[in-house]
């Protein structure tokens, strides 16, 4: 997490301060890193971002006195898949869906590649009323601000900076963060924390309406038979047209309450497909009402496990079991992690008869041979 103390020029100040007092926490890695100026921001990014800080645009989603999440886009992907106009819209909409009240942006690369994406993001943020206290372009050891217009503060030739001269790396190390891998707690929080405000209300309303429709549907079995193709279509589309609308995510949450649908999805999670499952089920977990969280959270845990991210897997299981302490799939997964079983052992495992069916004994590790 980070806490902004102030940027060096008036132009760096947002019109309304999106930061609140940082929450009290016992997790040393969660104690805010204080960002006093743009150089501190750039010094902090290696400890919050797990991807290379080259030819990319990185946005920190701010809210509740901390970093709610990190948005990362490689320039090749942004140029050829999203395009500049769509990349700005996607980033701002994702920040708002996460309950963000501000963003900090840093683009790494040549101006002709970075600027179109940052300009599009700033335009979208202004249109949606989302403050962006700072937006930078970084090339080598110099940065340029898209926000500051004071040549005395941000000259046309850029501002030299030395990350080692900032106190942020020392603060990060004291909190147990390491470059390239210290953003785990931030990433986990971004993938699991419920959305707030209008997206949350819209998802809750859609979930209730869908449940009522199912209750009133005469041909209930035929209706449920259509659920699996709908869910699989969402997975197939994750690579090019993501499901982001709160109502659509809520409907997916309702679909996963049918165990046949959930288990069919479970059997399709492989190391190769795990990343797609992490992305989709994290969005579902964050939007659906608590009563619908166990299934997508458990699927997210399996995908994280297959992706060799045990920290996220455990956190997702905590979410599932907090919503339903007896949720059998989550109980089974928790035992697998506790026993240290490799993800390969369940590769190809057909998940059947888990809820209301045979369960492994407490002292016995679960596995595919237990059906």
TORVOTI-526648 format. One line per 8 residues: number of its first residue (from 1); their letters; for each residue x, y, z of N, C-alpha, C. Coordinates in steps of 0.05 Angstrom, whole numbers. Layout:
BEGIN
NUM) a) X:Y:Z:X:Y:Z:X:Y:Z ~ ... .
//
This chain:
BEGIN
1) xxxxxxxx) 17:-24:0:0:0:0:17:25:0 ~ 6:47:-7:21:72:-7:4:94:5 ~ 18:114:15:4:138:25:18:162:13 ~ 2:180:0:14:204:-12:16:226:8 ~ 40:237:11:43:261:29:42:286:13 ~ 46:285:-13:46:310:-29:65:308:-52 ~ 59:321:-74:76:322:-97:88:350:-97 ~ 111:354:-111:126:378:-109:113:403:-121 .
9) xxxxxxxx) 94:400:-139:83:424:-152:53:424:-148 ~ 41:448:-149:12:450:-146:-3:434:-167 ~ 9:432:-191:-5:418:-212:-7:388:-206 ~ 9:379:-187:7:350:-181:-15:344:-161 ~ -27:365:-150:-48:360:-130:-75:356:-143 ~ -90:335:-135:-117:331:-146:-136:352:-137 ~ -158:356:-152:-178:375:-144:-192:367:-118 ~ -195:341:-115:-206:330:-89:-188:308:-81 .
17) xxxxxxxx) -180:307:-55:-161:287:-46:-174:260:-45 ~ -164:240:-61:-177:214:-60:-166:196:-38 ~ -148:206:-21:-136:189:-1:-148:195:26 ~ -151:173:41:-161:175:68:-139:166:87 ~ -144:168:114:-124:158:132:-120:128:128 ~ -95:118:128:-90:90:123:-101:73:145 ~ -111:49:137:-123:32:157:-101:21:176 ~ -110:14:200:-92:1:220:-89:-28:212 .
25) xxxxxxxx) -65:-38:211:-61:-66:203:-38:-78:219 ~ -38:-104:223:-16:-117:236:3:-130:216 ~ -3:-128:190:14:-139:169:35:-118:162 ~ 61:-124:167:82:-104:161:82:-97:132 ~ 77:-117:114:77:-111:85:54:-93:77 ~ 34:-91:94:11:-74:87:13:-46:97 ~ 34:-40:113:38:-12:123:44:6:99 ~ 31:29:97:34:46:73:63:54:68 .
33) xxxxxxxx) 71:53:43:96:65:34:90:94:27 ~ 104:112:39:97:141:36:109:151:10 ~ 92:162:-7:101:173:-33:101:203:-31 ~ 124:215:-30:127:244:-26:129:259:-52 ~ 137:246:-74:141:259:-99:141:238:-121 ~ 143:246:-147:143:227:-168:165:206:-167 ~ 189:215:-157:211:196:-155:204:173:-136 ~ 190:180:-114:182:159:-95:163:140:-108 .
41) xxxxxxxx) 144:150:-124:126:133:-138:141:113:-156 ~ 160:123:-171:176:106:-189:193:86:-173 ~ 203:94:-150:219:76:-134:201:54:-121 ~ 176:60:-117:158:40:-105:148:19:-124 ~ 146:26:-150:133:8:-169:146:-20:-171 ~ 173:-22:-170:185:-49:-171:176:-67:-148 ~ 167:-55:-126:159:-71:-103:129:-78:-104 ~ 114:-65:-123:86:-70:-125:78:-84:-150 .
49) xxxxxxxx) 95:-85:-170:89:-96:-196:106:-121:-200 ~ 94:-143:-208:109:-168:-212:118:-171:-241 ~ 111:-153:-259:120:-154:-287:142:-134:-293 ~ 156:-137:-315:178:-119:-321:168:-91:-326 ~ 182:-71:-316:175:-43:-320:189:-32:-345 ~ 184:-45:-367:194:-36:-393:172:-39:-413 ~ 169:-19:-430:149:-19:-451:121:-28:-440 ~ 112:-12:-421:87:-19:-408:75:6:-396 .
57) xxxxxxxx) 49:5:-390:35:26:-375:24:13:-349 ~ 31:25:-327:24:15:-301:6:36:-286 ~ -16:27:-275:-33:45:-260:-38:33:-232 ~ -35:49:-212:-42:42:-185:-70:52:-179 ~ -87:34:-171:-115:41:-164:-115:49:-135 ~ -124:73:-129:-123:84:-102:-150:85:-89 ~ -151:81:-63:-176:83:-48:-172:73:-20 ~ -188:83:-1:-187:75:26:-159:78:38 .
65) xxxxxxxx) -145:99:29:-118:105:40:-97:86:31 ~ -101:71:9:-81:51:1:-83:46:-28 ~ -66:28:-38:-68:18:-65:-86:-6:-65 ~ -109:-4:-79:-128:-26:-81:-119:-47:-101 ~ -103:-39:-121:-94:-58:-141:-76:-45:-161 ~ -64:-62:-177:-45:-53:-198:-55:-62:-225 ~ -58:-44:-244:-65:-50:-271:-40:-48:-288 ~ -34:-69:-303:-10:-71:-319:-16:-78:-348 .
73) xxxxxxxx) -6:-63:-367:-10:-69:-395:16:-66:-410 ~ 23:-88:-424:46:-86:-442:39:-70:-466 ~ 57:-54:-475:51:-36:-498:44:-52:-523 ~ 57:-75:-528:50:-91:-551:20:-99:-550 ~ 11:-108:-526:-16:-116:-523:-35:-92:-525 ~ -27:-69:-513:-44:-46:-513:-47:-35:-542 ~ -25:-36:-557:-25:-25:-584:-42:-42:-603 ~ -38:-68:-601:-49:-85:-622:-75:-99:-615 .
81) xxxxxxxx) -81:-102:-589:-105:-116:-580:-126:-96:-571 ~ -119:-78:-553:-138:-59:-543:-141:-34:-559 ~ -119:-23:-570:-116:3:-582:-117:25:-561 ~ -105:48:-566:-103:69:-545:-130:77:-533 ~ -149:82:-550:-175:91:-540:-188:71:-521 ~ -187:46:-528:-199:25:-512:-182:20:-487 ~ -156:23:-488:-139:17:-465:-145:37:-443 ~ -149:62:-450:-155:82:-429:-182:77:-416 .
89) xxxxxxxx) -202:70:-432:-228:64:-422:-227:40:-404 ~ -213:19:-413:-212:-6:-397:-199:-1:-370 ~ -177:15:-369:-163:19:-344:-180:35:-324 ~ -193:56:-334:-209:73:-316:-234:58:-306 ~ -247:43:-324:-270:28:-316:-263:6:-296 ~ -240:-6:-300:-231:-27:-280:-226:-14:-253 ~ -214:10:-253:-208:23:-228:-234:30:-213 ~ -253:40:-228:-279:47:-215:-294:22:-205 .
97) xxxxxxxx) -292:1:-221:-305:-24:-212:-293:-35:-187 ~ -267:-29:-183:-254:-38:-158:-259:-20:-135 ~ -275:1:-139:-280:20:-117:-259:41:-115 ~ -243:45:-136:-222:64:-135:-232:93:-134 ~ -217:110:-120:-223:138:-118:-201:155:-130 ~ -182:143:-143:-160:157:-156:-141:137:-169 ~ -123:148:-186:-103:131:-199:-77:146:-200 ~ -55:131:-199:-29:141:-206:-19:125:-230 .
105) xxxxxxxx) -8:138:-250:-1:125:-275:28:130:-282 ~ 41:109:-292:68:111:-302:71:94:-327 ~ 80:108:-349:84:94:-374:114:91:-379 ~ 123:68:-387:151:63:-391:156:57:-421 ~ 171:75:-434:177:71:-462:178:98:-477 ~ 181:97:-503:183:122:-519:157:137:-519 ~ 159:163:-522:135:180:-521:114:173:-542 ~ 123:166:-566:104:160:-587:87:136:-581 .
113) xxxxxxxx) 96:118:-564:81:94:-557:66:98:-531 ~ 78:111:-512:65:114:-485:43:135:-485 ~ 49:158:-498:31:181:-496:2:176:-505 ~ -3:162:-528:-31:157:-536:-47:142:-514 ~ -34:123:-501:-49:108:-480:-54:125:-455 ~ -34:140:-447:-37:157:-423:-57:179:-428 ~ -56:191:-452:-75:212:-459:-104:201:-459 ~ -107:177:-469:-134:165:-470:-144:159:-442 .
121) xxxxxxxx) -125:150:-425:-133:145:-397:-141:170:-382 ~ -125:191:-386:-131:217:-372:-158:228:-382 ~ -163:226:-408:-189:236:-418:-212:220:-406 ~ -209:194:-405:-231:177:-394:-234:183:-364 ~ -212:186:-350:-214:192:-321:-228:218:-316 ~ -222:238:-332:-234:265:-330:-264:262:-335 ~ -271:247:-356:-300:244:-362:-315:229:-340 ~ -302:211:-327:-315:195:-306:-312:208:-278 .
129) xxxxxxxx) -297:230:-276:-293:243:-251:-274:229:-232 ~ -255:215:-243:-235:200:-227:-209:216:-226 ~ -201:225:-202:-176:241:-201:-151:224:-208 ~ -133:237:-222:-106:225:-228:-85:245:-218 ~ -76:242:-193:-57:262:-182:-31:263:-198 ~ -23:241:-209:2:241:-225:1:220:-247 ~ 12:228:-270:15:210:-293:42:217:-305 ~ 59:197:-307:87:201:-315:94:183:-340 .
137) xxxxxxxx) 113:193:-355:126:176:-375:155:174:-367 ~ 166:149:-368:193:144:-359:210:133:-382 ~ 233:145:-387:252:134:-406:279:136:-393 ~ 292:113:-389:318:113:-375:315:123:-347 ~ 332:143:-340:331:153:-312:318:181:-311 ~ 300:186:-330:285:212:-330:255:206:-332 ~ 240:225:-321:211:223:-324:199:250:-333 ~ 176:248:-346:161:271:-355:133:269:-344 .
145) xxxxxxxx) 122:291:-335:95:291:-323:74:300:-344 ~ 52:285:-345:30:293:-362:11:311:-347 ~ 16:315:-321:-2:331:-304:10:358:-298 ~ 36:359:-292:49:384:-284:56:400:-309 ~ 49:425:-309:55:443:-331:75:465:-324 ~ 87:463:-301:107:482:-292:135:475:-301 ~ 147:489:-320:173:482:-330:195:484:-308 ~ 190:499:-287:209:499:-265:209:474:-249 .
153) xxxxxxxx) 187:460:-249:185:434:-235:190:411:-253 ~ 177:412:-277:179:391:-296:188:402:-323 ~ 214:406:-327:224:418:-352:220:400:-376 ~ 220:413:-400:216:397:-425:235:374:-428 ~ 259:377:-418:279:356:-420:276:333:-401 ~ 255:334:-384:251:313:-365:265:318:-339 ~ 258:303:-318:269:305:-292:286:280:-286 ~ 312:284:-280:328:260:-273:319:250:-246 .
161) xxxxxxxx) 321:223:-242:314:212:-216:332:188:-211 ~ 337:183:-186:353:160:-177:336:145:-157 ~ 326:121:-163:309:106:-144:324:101:-118 ~ 350:97:-119:365:91:-95:366:115:-76 ~ 361:139:-87:362:163:-69:336:166:-54 ~ 316:151:-61:290:152:-48:290:135:-23 ~ 276:142:-2:274:125:22:255:101:18 ~ 241:101:-4:220:80:-8:232:52:-9 .
169) xxxxxxxx) 254:47:-24:265:19:-24:271:9:4 ~ 283:26:21:289:17:48:264:11:64 ~ 243:28:60:218:23:74:205:-3:64 ~ 207:-8:38:195:-32:27:209:-57:38 ~ 235:-56:39:250:-79:50:243:-84:79 ~ 240:-63:94:233:-67:122:205:-80:125 ~ 189:-76:105:162:-88:106:161:-115:92 ~ 184:-126:86:185:-153:74:179:-154:45 .
177) xxxxxxxx) 180:-131:31:175:-131:2:201:-134:-13 ~ 199:-147:-36:223:-150:-53:215:-142:-82 ~ 234:-131:-97:228:-123:-124:218:-147:-141 ~ 196:-142:-156:186:-162:-173:168:-182:-160 ~ 166:-182:-134:149:-202:-121:136:-192:-96 ~ 139:-166:-90:128:-155:-65:100:-146:-67 ~ 87:-147:-90:60:-138:-93:39:-159:-87 ~ 48:-182:-76:29:-204:-72:5:-196:-56 .
185) xxxxxxxx) 9:-183:-34:-14:-176:-17:-32:-156:-31 ~ -20:-137:-46:-36:-118:-61:-52:-132:-83 ~ -38:-150:-97:-52:-165:-119:-74:-182:-108 ~ -69:-196:-86:-89:-213:-74:-113:-197:-66 ~ -108:-174:-54:-130:-157:-45:-147:-147:-69 ~ -133:-140:-91:-147:-130:-115:-164:-152:-127 ~ -155:-177:-126:-169:-199:-138:-192:-209:-121 ~ -194:-202:-96:-213:-214:-78:-232:-194:-64 .
193) xxxxxxxx) -223:-170:-59:-240:-151:-44:-265:-144:-59 ~ -288:-144:-46:-313:-137:-60:-312:-109:-71 ~ -325:-106:-94:-328:-80:-106:-348:-64:-88 ~ -347:-37:-91:-364:-20:-75:-382:-4:-92 ~ -401:10:-79:-418:29:-93:-437:17:-113 ~ -440:32:-136:-460:24:-156:-455:-3:-167 ~ -430:-12:-174:-427:-39:-185:-436:-60:-166 ~ -431:-56:-140:-440:-76:-120:-471:-78:-119 .
201) xxxxxxxx) -484:-54:-119:-513:-54:-118:-525:-66:-143 ~ -513:-60:-166:-524:-71:-191:-521:-101:-192 ~ -499:-112:-182:-495:-141:-182:-514:-154:-163 ~ -519:-142:-140:-537:-154:-120:-566:-155:-131 ~ -574:-133:-144:-601:-132:-156:-604:-153:-178 ~ -583:-156:-195:-584:-175:-217:-585:-204:-206 ~ -569:-209:-185:-569:-236:-174:-596:-243:-162 ~ -608:-225:-148:-635:-230:-137:-656:-234:-159 .
209) xxxxxxxx) -654:-218:-180:-673:-221:-202:-670:-248:-216 ~ -645:-257:-219:-639:-282:-233:-649:-305:-215 ~ -645:-304:-189:-654:-325:-171:-685:-327:-172 ~ -698:-304:-173:-727:-304:-174:-737:-316:-201 ~ -723:-309:-222:-730:-320:-248:-728:-351:-248 ~ -706:-361:-236:-703:-390:-235:-725:-403:-219 ~ -732:-390:-197:-753:-401:-180:-780:-403:-194 ~ -785:-384:-212:-811:-383:-226:-811:-398:-252 .
217) xxxxxxxx) -787:-406:-261:-785:-420:-287:-797:-448:-285 ~ -816:-454:-302:-829:-480:-302:-809:-502:-310 ~ -796:-498:-332:-777:-518:-342:-750:-513:-329 ~ -748:-517:-303:-723:-510:-289:-700:-527:-298 ~ -704:-553:-303:-682:-570:-311:-671:-561:-338 ~ -690:-555:-357:-681:-546:-383:-666:-519:-381 ~ -675:-502:-363:-661:-477:-359:-633:-481:-349 ~ -630:-498:-329:-603:-503:-318:-585:-517:-339 .
225) xxxxxxxx) -596:-532:-357:-580:-545:-378:-566:-525:-396 ~ -577:-501:-397:-565:-480:-414:-543:-465:-399 ~ -541:-469:-373:-522:-454:-357:-493:-460:-364 ~ -486:-486:-366:-458:-493:-372:-448:-481:-398 ~ -463:-484:-420:-453:-470:-445:-449:-440:-441 ~ -466:-428:-425:-463:-399:-421:-437:-393:-406 ~ -431:-409:-385:-407:-404:-370:-382:-410:-386 ~ -383:-432:-402:-360:-439:-418:-355:-418:-440 .
233) xxxxxxxx) -377:-406:-450:-374:-384:-470:-360:-360:-457 ~ -366:-354:-432:-352:-332:-418:-323:-338:-415 ~ -316:-363:-410:-287:-370:-407:-273:-368:-434 ~ -286:-377:-455:-274:-376:-482:-270:-347:-490 ~ -288:-329:-482:-286:-301:-490:-267:-285:-473 ~ -256:-297:-452:-239:-281:-434:-215:-269:-447 ~ -205:-282:-468:-181:-272:-481:-185:-248:-498 ~ -210:-243:-507:-214:-221:-525:-239:-203:-518 .
241) xxxxxxxx) -258:-214:-504:-281:-198:-496:-290:-206:-468 ~ -278:-193:-449:-283:-200:-421:-311:-193:-411 ~ -321:-210:-393:-346:-203:-380:-339:-184:-357 ~ -349:-160:-359:-343:-140:-338:-368:-127:-326 ~ -391:-129:-340:-415:-117:-330:-424:-130:-303 ~ -429:-115:-283:-437:-127:-257:-460:-146:-259 ~ -480:-140:-275:-503:-158:-278:-495:-184:-291 ~ -478:-183:-311:-469:-208:-324:-452:-225:-305 .
249) xxxxxxxx) -435:-212:-289:-419:-227:-270:-437:-239:-248 ~ -458:-225:-240:-477:-236:-221:-491:-260:-231 ~ -498:-260:-257:-511:-283:-269:-493:-307:-269 ~ -467:-303:-275:-448:-325:-273:-446:-336:-245 ~ -447:-319:-225:-447:-328:-198:-471:-346:-192 ~ -494:-339:-202:-518:-356:-199:-514:-383:-213 ~ -502:-383:-237:-498:-407:-252:-480:-427:-236 ~ -461:-416:-222:-442:-434:-207:-454:-446:-182 .
257) xxxxxxxx) -478:-437:-174:-491:-450:-152:-501:-478:-160 ~ -503:-483:-185:-510:-510:-195:-484:-526:-195 ~ -482:-547:-179:-457:-562:-176:-448:-575:-201 ~ -466:-583:-219:-457:-595:-244:-442:-574:-261 ~ -450:-550:-259:-437:-528:-274:-410:-523:-262 ~ -409:-520:-235:-384:-514:-221:-364:-536:-226 ~ -372:-561:-224:-353:-583:-226:-343:-586:-255 ~ -360:-580:-274:-352:-581:-302:-330:-560:-308 .
265) xxxxxxxx) -333:-537:-295:-313:-516:-297:-287:-525:-284 ~ -290:-537:-260:-267:-546:-244:-250:-565:-261 ~ -262:-584:-274:-246:-604:-289:-232:-591:-313 ~ -239:-567:-321:-226:-554:-343:-203:-536:-335 ~ -198:-534:-310:-176:-517:-300:-150:-532:-302 ~ -132:-523:-319:-106:-535:-323:-84:-514:-320 ~ -59:-522:-318:-38:-501:-316:-39:-482:-340 ~ -47:-492:-363:-47:-475:-387:-71:-455:-386 .
273) xxxxxxxx) -93:-463:-375:-117:-446:-374:-120:-431:-348 ~ -103:-436:-329:-107:-426:-302:-109:-395:-301 ~ -92:-382:-317:-92:-352:-316:-119:-341:-324 ~ -131:-353:-344:-158:-343:-353:-178:-347:-331 ~ -177:-370:-318:-196:-375:-296:-191:-356:-273 ~ -166:-350:-267:-161:-330:-245:-174:-304:-252 ~ -171:-295:-276:-181:-268:-283:-212:-268:-281 ~ -225:-288:-293:-254:-288:-294:-266:-292:-266 .
281) xxxxxxxx) -257:-312:-252:-270:-318:-226:-263:-298:-205 ~ -241:-284:-207:-235:-262:-188:-256:-240:-192 ~ -263:-233:-217:-283:-212:-221:-310:-221:-211 ~ -317:-247:-215:-342:-257:-204:-343:-255:-174 ~ -321:-264:-161:-320:-264:-132:-324:-236:-121 ~ -312:-216:-135:-312:-189:-124:-340:-176:-128 ~ -356:-186:-146:-382:-173:-152:-406:-186:-139 ~ -405:-213:-135:-429:-227:-127:-435:-223:-97 .
289) xxxxxxxx) -460:-227:-89:-467:-226:-60:-452:-248:-46 ~ -449:-245:-20:-433:-264:-4:-443:-293:-7 ~ -470:-297:-9:-481:-324:-11:-472:-338:-36 ~ -463:-323:-56:-455:-335:-82:-424:-336:-84 ~ -410:-328:-64:-380:-326:-66:-366:-353:-64 ~ -376:-373:-49:-360:-397:-46:-352:-411:-71 ~ -370:-415:-91:-362:-429:-115:-341:-415:-132 ~ -345:-389:-139:-324:-376:-155:-298:-373:-139 .
297) xxxxxxxx) -299:-370:-113:-275:-368:-97:-260:-394:-96 ~ -274:-416:-94:-261:-442:-94:-249:-448:-122 ~ -263:-441:-143:-251:-444:-170:-227:-427:-173 ~ -228:-402:-163:-204:-385:-163:-181:-397:-148 ~ -187:-410:-126:-166:-423:-110:-153:-446:-126 ~ -169:-462:-140:-158:-483:-156:-140:-472:-179 ~ -150:-451:-192:-135:-439:-214:-109:-427:-203 ~ -110:-413:-181:-85:-402:-169:-66:-425:-162 .
305) xxxxxxxx) -76:-446:-151:-59:-469:-145:-46:-480:-170 ~ -61:-484:-191:-50:-494:-216:-30:-474:-228 ~ -33:-448:-221:-15:-427:-231:8:-423:-212 ~ 10:-441:-192:32:-440:-173:32:-414:-156 ~ 8:-405:-149:5:-381:-132:-10:-390:-107 ~ 4:-402:-89:-9:-413:-65:-19:-392:-46 ~ -6:-369:-47:-15:-347:-30:-44:-338:-38 ~ -48:-335:-64:-74:-328:-74:-94:-351:-69 .
313) xxxxxxxx) -85:-375:-73:-103:-399:-69:-113:-399:-40 ~ -95:-395:-21:-104:-395:7:-123:-372:13 ~ -117:-349:2:-134:-325:7:-162:-330:-5 ~ -163:-342:-29:-189:-348:-41:-205:-368:-25 ~ -191:-388:-14:-204:-408:3:-215:-394:28 ~ -200:-375:39:-210:-361:63:-236:-347:56 ~ -238:-335:32:-262:-322:24:-285:-342:22 ~ -280:-364:9:-301:-385:6:-311:-395:33 .
321) xxxxxxxx) -293:-401:51:-301:-412:77:-312:-391:95 ~ -305:-366:91:-318:-345:107:-348:-343:100 ~ -354:-347:74:-382:-346:65:-397:-371:72 ~ -383:-394:72:-396:-420:78:-375:-438:90 ~ -373:-439:117:-351:-455:130:-352:-484:123 ~ -374:-495:114:-376:-523:107:-375:-529:77 ~ -367:-509:61:-368:-513:32:-347:-534:25 ~ -357:-557:15:-340:-581:13:-316:-578:-6 .
329) xxxxxxxx) -320:-565:-29:-298:-561:-47:-275:-545:-35 ~ -283:-524:-20:-262:-508:-7:-249:-523:16 ~ -264:-539:31:-253:-555:52:-233:-575:40 ~ -240:-587:18:-222:-607:5:-197:-593:-5 ~ -200:-570:-18:-177:-555:-28:-158:-547:-5 ~ -170:-538:17:-154:-529:40:-137:-552:51 ~ -149:-576:51:-134:-599:60:-111:-605:41 ~ -116:-603:15:-95:-608:-5:-72:-589:-1 .
337) xxxxxxxx) -78:-564:4:-56:-544:9:-42:-549:35 ~ -58:-557:55:-45:-562:82:-26:-586:80 ~ -33:-606:64:-16:-629:61:7:-624:41 ~ 6:-601:28:28:-595:9:27:-611:-16 ~ 3:-620:-24:1:-637:-49:7:-620:-73 ~ 21:-631:-93:26:-616:-117:1:-614:-134 ~ -1:-592:-149:-25:-588:-165:-28:-610:-186 ~ -5:-622:-195:-6:-642:-216:-22:-667:-207 .
345) xxxxxxxx) -24:-671:-181:-38:-695:-172:-68:-695:-179 ~ -78:-671:-181:-107:-668:-188:-111:-662:-217 ~ -91:-662:-233:-94:-656:-261:-112:-677:-274 ~ -133:-669:-286:-151:-688:-298:-171:-700:-279 ~ -170:-692:-254:-189:-703:-234:-217:-694:-240 ~ -235:-713:-241:-263:-706:-246:-276:-701:-219 ~ -285:-676:-214:-296:-669:-188:-326:-676:-187 ~ -332:-697:-173:-360:-706:-171:-366:-714:-142 .
353) xxxxxxxx) -392:-712:-135:-402:-720:-109:-387:-707:-86 ~ -380:-682:-89:-365:-668:-68:-383:-657:-47 ~ -405:-645:-55:-424:-634:-35:-445:-655:-29 ~ -446:-663:-4:-465:-683:4:-456:-711:-2 ~ -431:-714:-12:-421:-740:-19:-399:-748:-1 ~ -383:-767:-10:-361:-779:6:-339:-758:9 ~ -329:-756:34:-308:-737:40:-284:-752:51 ~ -260:-742:47:-236:-755:59:-236:-750:89 .
361) xxxxxxxx) -225:-769:103:-222:-766:132:-203:-743:138 ~ -205:-732:162:-189:-709:169:-159:-715:168 ~ -152:-740:175:-123:-746:175:-113:-757:149 ~ -129:-756:128:-122:-768:102:-121:-747:81 ~ -99:-745:65:-99:-724:44:-118:-731:22 ~ -130:-710:11:-149:-715:-11:-133:-721:-37 ~ -147:-732:-56:-133:-737:-81:-153:-748:-101 ~ -146:-750:-127:-164:-758:-147:-174:-786:-144 .
369) xxx) -159:-803:-131:-168:-831:-128:-190:-833:-109 ~ -199:-811:-96:-222:-812:-78:-247:-803:-91 ~ -247:-796:-117:-271:-789:-132:-289:-771:-118 .
//
